[in-house]
Amino acid sequence: MKAVDIRAMSVDLLGDELAKLKKEQFNLRFQKATGQLEKTSRVKEVRRDIARVKTIARQKAAEAKA
């Protein structure tokens, strides 16, 4: 997911996207523990997407305060 796409989302959508990514991260960790994970690079992608969403959500919250 690109930062441009994330910036276009509203704060509510960012929260929904964050929840979806965290659920996917949990499922990936579970698959890794059971040896069923096929695409190991997806773990890194999801972790970085979570960081992007959190960063942009924080920036939008700071803009709303100012």
ZADO-1210 file (C-alpha; in nm, 4 decimals, padded with zeros to 6 digits):
<atoms>
<atom x="00.0000" y="00.0000" z="00.0000" code="MET" pos="1"/>
<atom x="00.1345" y="00.3390" z="-00.0961" code="LYS" pos="2"/>
<atom x="00.1419" y="00.6416" z="00.1316" code="ALA" pos="3"/>
<atom x="-00.0523" y="00.8425" z="-00.1283" code="VAL" pos="4"/>
<atom x="-00.3412" y="00.5963" z="-00.1030" code="ASP" pos="5"/>
<atom x="-00.3339" y="00.6092" z="00.2759" code="ILE" pos="6"/>
<atom x="-00.3294" y="00.9914" z="00.2850" code="ARG" pos="7"/>
<atom x="-00.6476" y="00.9956" z="00.0746" code="ALA" pos="8"/>
<atom x="-00.8353" y="00.8012" z="00.3444" code="MET" pos="9"/>
<atom x="-01.0405" y="00.9599" z="00.6194" code="SER" pos="10"/>
<atom x="-00.9564" y="00.9087" z="00.9857" code="VAL" pos="11"/>
<atom x="-01.2352" y="00.6497" z="01.0201" code="ASP" pos="12"/>
<atom x="-01.1089" y="00.4556" z="00.7206" code="LEU" pos="13"/>
<atom x="-00.7569" y="00.4648" z="00.8633" code="LEU" pos="14"/>
<atom x="-00.8841" y="00.3023" z="01.1815" code="GLY" pos="15"/>
<atom x="-01.0601" y="00.0320" z="00.9819" code="ASP" pos="16"/>
<atom x="-00.7511" y="-00.0274" z="00.7685" code="GLU" pos="17"/>
<atom x="-00.5334" y="-00.0510" z="01.0797" code="LEU" pos="18"/>
<atom x="-00.7647" y="-00.3114" z="01.2325" code="ALA" pos="19"/>
<atom x="-00.7613" y="-00.5108" z="00.9082" code="LYS" pos="20"/>
<atom x="-00.3819" y="-00.5029" z="00.8894" code="LEU" pos="21"/>
<atom x="-00.3415" y="-00.6071" z="01.2531" code="LYS" pos="22"/>
<atom x="-00.5760" y="-00.9008" z="01.1952" code="LYS" pos="23"/>
<atom x="-00.3748" y="-01.0011" z="00.8882" code="GLU" pos="24"/>
<atom x="-00.0527" y="-00.9702" z="01.0884" code="GLN" pos="25"/>
<atom x="-00.1952" y="-01.2015" z="01.3540" code="PHE" pos="26"/>
<atom x="-00.2975" y="-01.4556" z="01.0913" code="ASN" pos="27"/>
<atom x="00.0467" y="-01.4422" z="00.9297" code="LEU" pos="28"/>
<atom x="00.2172" y="-01.4992" z="01.2643" code="ARG" pos="29"/>
<atom x="-00.0139" y="-01.7927" z="01.3293" code="PHE" pos="30"/>
<atom x="00.0646" y="-01.9406" z="00.9873" code="GLN" pos="31"/>
<atom x="00.4369" y="-01.8979" z="01.0509" code="LYS" pos="32"/>
<atom x="00.4127" y="-02.0760" z="01.3860" code="ALA" pos="33"/>
<atom x="00.2298" y="-02.3697" z="01.2312" code="THR" pos="34"/>
<atom x="00.4609" y="-02.3859" z="00.9302" code="GLY" pos="35"/>
<atom x="00.1928" y="-02.2938" z="00.6766" code="GLN" pos="36"/>
<atom x="00.3291" y="-01.9530" z="00.5738" code="LEU" pos="37"/>
<atom x="00.4215" y="-01.9540" z="00.2057" code="GLU" pos="38"/>
<atom x="00.5023" y="-01.5896" z="00.1313" code="LYS" pos="39"/>
<atom x="00.7310" y="-01.4850" z="00.4156" code="THR" pos="40"/>
<atom x="00.7897" y="-01.1376" z="00.2709" code="SER" pos="41"/>
<atom x="00.4245" y="-01.0507" z="00.3397" code="ARG" pos="42"/>
<atom x="00.5024" y="-01.0283" z="00.7141" code="VAL" pos="43"/>
<atom x="00.7449" y="-00.7422" z="00.6488" code="LYS" pos="44"/>
<atom x="00.5041" y="-00.5687" z="00.4091" code="GLU" pos="45"/>
<atom x="00.2188" y="-00.5792" z="00.6593" code="VAL" pos="46"/>
<atom x="00.4396" y="-00.4509" z="00.9408" code="ARG" pos="47"/>
<atom x="00.5463" y="-00.1544" z="00.7291" code="ARG" pos="48"/>
<atom x="00.1893" y="-00.0851" z="00.6165" code="ASP" pos="49"/>
<atom x="00.0829" y="-00.0731" z="00.9821" code="ILE" pos="50"/>
<atom x="00.3584" y="00.1783" z="01.0515" code="ALA" pos="51"/>
<atom x="00.2506" y="00.3903" z="00.7534" code="ARG" pos="52"/>
<atom x="-00.1125" y="00.3936" z="00.8619" code="VAL" pos="53"/>
<atom x="-00.0213" y="00.4847" z="01.2211" code="LYS" pos="54"/>
<atom x="00.2131" y="00.7621" z="01.1087" code="THR" pos="55"/>
<atom x="-00.0373" y="00.9228" z="00.8737" code="ILE" pos="56"/>
<atom x="-00.3195" y="00.8888" z="01.1281" code="ALA" pos="57"/>
<atom x="-00.1014" y="01.0665" z="01.3830" code="ARG" pos="58"/>
<atom x="-00.0214" y="01.3436" z="01.1344" code="GLN" pos="59"/>
<atom x="-00.3903" y="01.3921" z="01.0552" code="LYS" pos="60"/>
<atom x="-00.4720" y="01.4086" z="01.4266" code="ALA" pos="61"/>
<atom x="-00.2016" y="01.6730" z="01.4779" code="ALA" pos="62"/>
<atom x="-00.3369" y="01.8758" z="01.1864" code="GLU" pos="63"/>
<atom x="-00.6869" y="01.8593" z="01.3307" code="ALA" pos="64"/>
<atom x="-00.5616" y="01.9952" z="01.6656" code="LYS" pos="65"/>
<atom x="-00.3727" y="02.2831" z="01.5105" code="ALA" pos="66"/>
</atoms>
